Amino acid sequence: MIKRHKASLKSCIIHKVGNKFNGTKNAFSDAIVHFDEATYNLMLPYLLKPFVSVAESYRFHHHSDVGLNEINTYSEQLFKDDVDFVDISKHIVSHLYEQSNSAQIKTGDVLICHFENVQYEDYFTDAIGIFKIENKTEFFQTYLEDNNYDILVQKGIQAKKVDKGCLILNTSDMEGKIVFSVDNNTYDTQYWIKSFLNIKYPDDSNQHTKNCIELCREFSKEVLQPNFGGQEQTNFLAKTVDFFKENEIVNIDTFKEEVFDEEDKIQLFEDYKKTYESDNKVLIRNQFDVSEIALKKQKQKIKTEIKLDTNIQIKLDVDAPDASAEYLERGYDEEKKMHFYKVFFNDET
């Protein structure tokens, strides 16, 4: 995540990218944009605001040598003062064009920008932004003609959120340049993340926390809920969140001992973990630091609702791990031949 209060836009150029699959051609500009004050003051936050709330960063990837990653190379060139900004921006659009291998990938405007004084952590750095605008909105425009006002419909870009964008910082860690990405049109996520940018998550606490909680969420859905019921599922998820909140470092062995009461469930978890790692090509670390940012984001994705086939839902608080065990009982009514939940409470609110 970045801060933008001191950032400025040094250079910006706009091209149009076509679609290789259906033969739509690119259209290139030969000069950078010179904004008037009003447009600049609207454009700068429009481009940078999406990255203020992005918690997860990426690093460039290549199967043999990251130096062969096209966008990594182009961004490195753009950070140099004596570079031909216009020419390299055209290469970036041409690379994007080469990735449009299906009819569903949209054409659009591509903005390539050089920002200065973008704050990352406690220091300021330059950044290269690449933005693709795929959707335009119809709006009414009034105009004066022969002393009378008339109205027509035009299409333009909404100044709310970009469709696709990435921000490449001119700073690196042990795994390479720090890259942020946003994609509000998720029908072709692989096209932007994998094919065009070719980026991956770094091996850090954000990723370790995310991987482990996603494992727990899928385990609860695929193993606990079908075999032990919704109460057991939500109780496990609440305990998982509580464990991550209470510990700065997660040790998987300690986690299993505190979250599970029965040995057979620990074994189920261990078996599922092996399958999950293999199927999803991820490695769940045995010990890692907890990322509060990743925990907060993953917590929002956890659903602790018990949905019943009688059109009744029971919603449990993920921040109250003991409530389910103490105030909710599951049973079976022999007369009605149905399962039931019994809820204990003092007052309705």
C-alpha positions as CSV (number, residue, x, y, z in Angstrom):
1,M,0.0,0.0,0.0
2,I,1.2,3.5,-0.8
3,K,0.5,7.1,0.2
4,R,-0.1,9.7,-2.4
5,H,-0.3,13.1,-0.6
6,K,3.0,14.3,-2.0
7,A,3.0,12.4,-5.3
8,S,3.1,14.2,-8.7
9,L,2.7,13.1,-12.3
10,K,5.9,13.7,-14.2
11,S,4.9,12.2,-17.6
12,C,1.8,10.6,-19.1
13,I,0.9,9.2,-22.6
14,I,-2.3,7.6,-23.9
15,H,-2.5,4.9,-26.5
16,K,-5.3,2.6,-27.7
17,V,-4.7,-1.1,-27.6
18,G,-6.6,-3.4,-30.0
19,N,-7.3,-7.1,-29.9
20,K,-5.0,-9.5,-31.6
21,F,-7.6,-12.3,-31.7
22,N,-10.1,-10.3,-33.8
23,G,-7.7,-8.2,-35.7
24,T,-8.4,-4.8,-34.0
25,K,-5.3,-2.6,-34.4
26,N,-3.4,-0.5,-31.9
27,A,-3.4,3.3,-32.2
28,F,-0.4,5.2,-30.9
29,S,0.2,8.7,-29.7
30,D,3.5,10.5,-30.6
31,A,3.6,12.9,-27.7
32,I,2.9,13.0,-24.0
33,V,-0.2,14.6,-22.5
34,H,0.0,18.2,-21.2
35,F,-2.8,18.5,-18.7
36,D,-4.6,21.7,-17.7
37,E,-4.8,22.3,-14.0
38,A,-8.3,21.0,-13.5
39,T,-7.7,17.8,-15.4
40,Y,-4.4,17.2,-13.6
41,N,-6.0,17.6,-10.2
42,L,-8.7,15.1,-11.1
43,M,-6.4,12.6,-12.9
44,L,-3.7,12.3,-10.3
45,P,-6.0,10.9,-7.5
46,Y,-8.0,8.9,-10.0
47,L,-4.9,6.9,-11.0
48,L,-3.2,6.5,-7.6
49,K,-6.2,6.1,-5.2
50,P,-6.7,2.4,-6.0
51,F,-3.3,1.5,-4.7
52,V,-3.8,3.3,-1.3
53,S,-5.9,0.4,0.0
54,V,-4.1,-2.5,-1.7
55,A,-2.4,-4.6,1.0
56,E,-0.8,-7.3,-1.1
57,S,2.2,-6.6,-3.4
58,Y,3.7,-8.7,-6.2
59,R,7.1,-9.3,-7.7
60,F,8.0,-9.8,-11.3
61,H,8.4,-13.4,-12.5
62,H,9.9,-15.4,-15.4
63,H,10.4,-19.1,-15.7
64,S,14.1,-18.8,-16.5
65,D,15.4,-15.3,-15.7
66,V,13.4,-12.4,-14.3
67,G,15.6,-10.1,-16.4
68,L,13.7,-11.4,-19.4
69,N,10.3,-10.2,-18.0
70,E,9.2,-7.6,-20.5
71,I,7.5,-5.2,-18.2
72,N,10.3,-5.5,-15.6
73,T,12.7,-4.5,-18.4
74,Y,10.6,-1.6,-19.8
75,S,9.9,-0.2,-16.3
76,E,13.6,-0.2,-15.6
77,Q,14.3,1.8,-18.7
78,L,11.5,4.3,-18.0
79,F,13.0,5.1,-14.6
80,K,16.1,6.5,-16.5
81,D,16.2,10.2,-17.3
82,D,17.7,9.9,-20.8
83,V,15.1,7.4,-22.1
84,D,12.7,7.8,-25.0
85,F,9.5,7.7,-22.9
86,V,7.1,7.7,-25.9
87,D,8.9,4.8,-27.7
88,I,9.1,2.5,-24.7
89,S,5.4,3.2,-23.9
90,K,4.6,1.9,-27.4
91,H,6.5,-1.3,-26.7
92,I,4.4,-1.8,-23.6
93,V,1.2,-1.5,-25.5
94,S,2.4,-3.8,-28.2
95,H,3.3,-6.4,-25.5
96,L,-0.2,-6.0,-24.0
97,Y,-1.7,-6.5,-27.5
98,E,0.2,-9.8,-28.0
99,Q,-1.6,-11.2,-24.9
100,S,-5.1,-10.6,-26.3
101,N,-5.7,-14.2,-27.4
102,S,-9.4,-14.4,-27.0
103,A,-12.5,-12.4,-28.2
104,Q,-13.5,-11.6,-24.6
105,I,-10.5,-9.4,-24.0
106,K,-11.6,-5.8,-24.5
107,T,-9.9,-3.0,-26.4
108,G,-9.3,0.2,-24.6
109,D,-7.3,3.3,-23.7
110,V,-3.9,2.6,-22.1
111,L,-2.3,5.3,-19.9
112,I,1.4,4.9,-19.1
113,C,2.6,7.3,-16.4
114,H,5.7,8.2,-14.5
115,F,5.0,9.4,-11.0
116,E,7.3,11.0,-8.5
117,N,7.3,11.2,-4.7
118,V,5.1,8.2,-4.1
119,Q,5.4,7.2,-0.5
120,Y,6.0,3.5,0.3
121,E,6.5,2.6,4.0
122,D,8.7,5.5,5.3
123,Y,10.4,6.7,2.1
124,F,9.5,8.3,-1.2
125,T,10.2,6.9,-4.6
126,D,9.3,7.1,-8.3
127,A,6.8,4.7,-9.8
128,I,5.6,3.7,-13.3
129,G,1.9,3.2,-13.7
130,I,0.2,1.3,-16.5
131,F,-3.6,1.6,-16.7
132,K,-6.1,0.1,-19.1
133,I,-9.5,1.7,-19.4
134,E,-12.0,-0.8,-20.9
135,N,-15.4,0.6,-20.1
136,K,-16.8,4.0,-20.9
137,T,-20.1,5.5,-19.6
138,E,-22.7,7.4,-21.5
139,F,-23.5,10.9,-20.2
140,F,-25.5,13.9,-21.3
141,Q,-23.7,17.0,-22.5
142,T,-25.5,20.3,-22.9
143,Y,-24.3,22.9,-25.5
144,L,-25.2,26.3,-26.8
145,E,-26.0,26.7,-30.5
146,D,-27.8,29.7,-32.1
147,N,-28.7,31.2,-28.7
148,N,-30.5,27.9,-27.7
149,Y,-29.3,25.1,-25.5
150,D,-29.4,21.6,-26.8
151,I,-28.4,18.2,-25.4
152,L,-26.5,15.2,-26.8
153,V,-25.2,11.9,-25.5
154,Q,-21.4,11.3,-25.3
155,K,-19.2,8.6,-23.9
156,G,-16.4,9.1,-21.4
157,I,-14.4,7.7,-18.6
158,Q,-15.9,7.7,-15.1
159,A,-13.5,9.3,-12.6
160,K,-14.2,6.7,-9.9
161,K,-12.1,3.6,-10.5
162,V,-9.7,2.3,-13.1
163,D,-10.6,-1.0,-14.8
164,K,-7.0,-2.4,-14.7
165,G,-3.9,-0.9,-13.4
166,C,-0.4,-1.6,-12.0
167,L,2.1,0.5,-10.1
168,I,5.7,-0.5,-10.3
169,L,7.9,1.2,-7.6
170,N,11.5,2.1,-8.2
171,T,12.5,0.1,-5.2
172,S,13.3,-3.5,-4.6
173,D,13.6,-6.1,-1.8
174,M,15.3,-9.5,-1.9
175,E,12.8,-10.7,-4.4
176,G,12.8,-7.8,-6.9
177,K,10.8,-4.7,-7.7
178,I,7.7,-4.1,-5.7
179,V,4.5,-4.1,-7.8
180,F,0.9,-3.4,-7.0
181,S,-2.0,-4.4,-9.2
182,V,-5.8,-3.8,-9.4
183,D,-8.3,-5.4,-11.6
184,N,-12.0,-4.5,-11.4
185,N,-12.9,-6.6,-14.5
186,T,-12.1,-10.1,-13.3
187,Y,-13.4,-12.0,-16.3
188,D,-9.8,-12.1,-17.7
189,T,-7.6,-11.9,-14.6
190,Q,-4.9,-14.2,-15.9
191,Y,-4.5,-12.0,-19.0
192,W,-3.5,-9.0,-16.9
193,I,-1.7,-10.6,-13.9
194,K,-0.1,-13.6,-15.5
195,S,0.2,-13.0,-19.3
196,F,0.9,-9.3,-19.4
197,L,2.6,-8.4,-16.2
198,N,3.8,-12.0,-15.3
199,I,3.9,-11.2,-11.5
200,K,3.6,-13.5,-8.5
201,Y,3.1,-13.0,-4.7
202,P,6.4,-12.6,-2.7
203,D,7.4,-15.1,0.0
204,D,6.5,-12.9,2.9
205,S,4.2,-12.7,6.0
206,N,1.3,-11.4,3.9
207,Q,1.4,-14.4,1.7
208,H,2.0,-17.0,4.5
209,T,-1.0,-15.6,6.4
210,K,-3.2,-15.5,3.4
211,N,-2.2,-19.1,2.4
212,C,-2.9,-20.6,5.8
213,I,-6.2,-18.9,6.4
214,E,-7.4,-19.8,2.9
215,L,-6.4,-23.4,3.7
216,C,-8.5,-23.3,6.9
217,R,-11.5,-21.8,5.1
218,E,-11.5,-24.5,2.4
219,F,-10.9,-27.3,5.0
220,S,-13.9,-26.0,7.0
221,K,-16.1,-25.9,3.8
222,E,-15.0,-29.2,2.3
223,V,-14.4,-31.4,5.3
224,L,-15.9,-30.0,8.5
225,Q,-19.3,-28.8,7.2
226,P,-20.2,-32.0,5.3
227,N,-19.1,-34.4,8.0
228,F,-19.7,-32.5,11.3
229,G,-22.2,-29.7,10.5
230,G,-22.2,-25.9,10.3
231,Q,-21.7,-25.4,14.0
232,E,-18.4,-27.3,13.9
233,Q,-17.4,-25.4,10.8
234,T,-18.1,-21.9,12.2
235,N,-16.6,-22.8,15.6
236,F,-13.3,-23.8,13.8
237,L,-13.2,-20.6,11.8
238,A,-13.8,-18.5,14.8
239,K,-11.0,-20.3,16.7
240,T,-8.7,-19.9,13.7
241,V,-9.2,-16.1,13.6
242,D,-8.8,-15.9,17.3
243,F,-5.5,-17.8,17.2
244,F,-4.1,-15.5,14.5
245,K,-5.2,-12.4,16.5
246,E,-3.6,-13.6,19.7
247,N,-0.3,-14.8,18.2
248,E,2.3,-12.7,16.4
249,I,3.9,-15.9,15.2
250,V,1.9,-18.9,14.0
251,N,3.3,-22.4,14.6
252,I,1.2,-25.0,12.8
253,D,1.7,-27.7,15.4
254,T,0.6,-25.3,18.2
255,F,-2.3,-24.1,16.0
256,K,-3.6,-27.7,15.7
257,E,-3.4,-28.4,19.4
258,E,-5.3,-25.3,20.4
259,V,-8.0,-25.3,17.6
260,F,-8.9,-29.0,17.5
261,D,-10.2,-31.0,20.5
262,E,-10.0,-34.5,18.9
263,E,-7.1,-36.3,17.4
264,D,-9.1,-37.6,14.4
265,K,-9.8,-34.0,13.3
266,I,-6.1,-33.2,13.5
267,Q,-5.4,-36.1,11.2
268,L,-8.1,-34.9,8.8
269,F,-6.6,-31.5,8.8
270,E,-3.1,-32.9,8.1
271,D,-4.3,-35.1,5.2
272,Y,-6.3,-32.2,3.7
273,K,-3.3,-29.8,4.0
274,K,-1.1,-32.2,1.9
275,T,-3.8,-32.4,-0.8
276,Y,-4.5,-28.7,-0.7
277,E,-0.8,-27.8,-1.1
278,S,-0.4,-30.2,-4.0
279,D,-3.6,-29.1,-5.8
280,N,-3.0,-25.4,-5.4
281,K,0.8,-25.5,-5.8
282,V,1.4,-23.6,-2.5
283,L,3.5,-24.3,0.5
284,I,2.0,-23.7,4.0
285,R,4.9,-22.8,6.2
286,N,5.2,-24.6,9.6
287,Q,6.0,-21.3,11.2
288,F,5.6,-17.7,10.1
289,D,4.9,-14.2,11.2
290,V,1.3,-13.0,11.2
291,S,0.4,-10.1,8.9
292,E,-2.3,-8.0,10.5
293,I,-3.2,-6.5,7.1
294,A,-3.6,-9.9,5.5
295,L,-5.5,-11.2,8.5
296,K,-8.0,-8.3,8.3
297,K,-8.6,-8.9,4.6
298,Q,-9.0,-12.6,5.0
299,K,-11.3,-12.2,7.9
300,Q,-13.7,-10.3,5.7
301,K,-14.0,-13.3,3.4
302,I,-14.9,-15.7,6.2
303,K,-18.6,-16.6,6.3
304,T,-19.9,-17.8,9.6
305,E,-23.5,-18.5,8.7
306,I,-25.3,-21.8,9.2
307,K,-27.8,-22.1,6.3
308,L,-30.6,-24.5,6.9
309,D,-33.0,-26.1,4.3
310,T,-35.9,-24.6,6.3
311,N,-35.1,-21.1,5.1
312,I,-33.5,-20.2,8.4
313,Q,-30.0,-18.9,8.9
314,I,-28.0,-18.7,12.1
315,K,-25.2,-16.1,11.9
316,L,-22.3,-16.4,14.4
317,D,-19.7,-13.8,15.4
318,V,-16.3,-14.8,14.1
319,D,-14.8,-12.7,16.9
320,A,-16.5,-14.8,19.6
321,P,-15.0,-18.3,19.3
322,D,-16.5,-19.6,22.5
323,A,-20.1,-18.5,21.8
324,S,-21.0,-21.4,19.5
325,A,-19.9,-24.1,21.9
326,E,-21.4,-22.4,24.9
327,Y,-24.8,-21.1,23.6
328,L,-25.6,-23.3,20.6
329,E,-26.6,-27.0,20.7
330,R,-27.2,-29.3,17.8
331,G,-29.4,-32.4,18.1
332,Y,-31.9,-34.7,16.4
333,D,-35.6,-34.9,17.0
334,E,-36.8,-38.5,16.7
335,E,-40.4,-37.6,16.4
336,K,-40.0,-35.1,13.5
337,K,-37.0,-37.0,12.1
338,M,-35.1,-33.7,11.7
339,H,-32.0,-32.1,13.1
340,F,-32.3,-29.0,15.2
341,Y,-30.3,-26.2,16.8
342,K,-31.0,-24.9,20.3
343,V,-29.9,-21.3,21.0
344,F,-29.5,-19.9,24.6
345,F,-29.8,-16.2,25.3
346,N,-30.8,-13.7,27.9
347,D,-32.3,-10.8,25.8
348,E,-33.2,-10.1,22.3
349,T,-31.6,-7.0,20.8
